[in-house]
Amino acid sequence: MRRLLKDALALRARRDTAQIGGKELEAEIAALEERVDKLLKARVTHEPNRVLLAHLARERQALFTFLRIDGLPATNHHAERGIRPQVCIRKNWGGNRTGRGAYAAKVIGTVIRTAVQQGLDPTGVLVEIHSSDGTRSGLDIPSGPAP
């Protein structure tokens, strides 16, 4: 698997430097996918390897999306780092003592993070949400009770 992923990253580098593209790129991606399929058919006895292969099988269709879409990262590392503070807060109930309070902290944290990522003022967005009836065209605010 390690070699396969390194080969995929090398292919991305070739694509990004315009050394390969079009049908040739698709053929290379198809070859990588064939290698994944062969790997997924392997009989493994080591439990962690079985777990890894099961995960890869579930994600099979998305494994090489980064090769087909320019600018798409090969991993979700940046997204994971982006939500890490909120995850840490959530795991500690966000300073709240109830499930409802933790849910509120999760939603507010998500809104703040999304606003920052979109270059918006988080406080302004929260004020707009609070004062909105949910029909304002600039914000997509779901109606109904919290899950």
Buried (B, 14 or more C-beta within 10 A) or exposed (E): EEEBBEBBEEBBEBBEEEEBEEEEBEEBBEEBBEBBEEBEEEEEEEEEEEEBBEEBEEEEEEBBEBBEEEEEEBEEEEEEEBBEEBEEBBEEEBEBEEEEEBBBBBEBBEBBBEBEEEEBEBEEBBEBBEEEEEEEEEEEEEEEEEE
